[in-house]
Amino acid sequence: MALVWRAPGDDGMIGTASEYDIRYSTQTITALNWETATRFDDEPTPKLAGELETVTIRGLHSVTDYYFAMKSSDEVPNISSLSNCATGT
């Protein structure tokens, strides 16, 4: 499954985030079940704010609905709120 997004910044849309935390699940990911979603362990290094990011998650079961969400953080670390929840089969 390929995920594509625009990189967030360190401060809004300025600078570069330090880290991504990408997770997936067979259930819609919310703030309540974030911790139980499976963490993807090969996150890319964040690019400059606004640049296109992409990652491929392999090893998923075919004909299964998956939900994906992420958080980003800066060097402090200040952690973002939960992204939108994307889905794919």
Secondary structure, DSSP 8 states (H G I E B T S, - for coil): -EEEEE---SBTTBSB-SEEEEEEESS---TTTGGGSEE-S------BTT-EEEEE--S--TT--EEEEEEEE-SS--B------EEE-
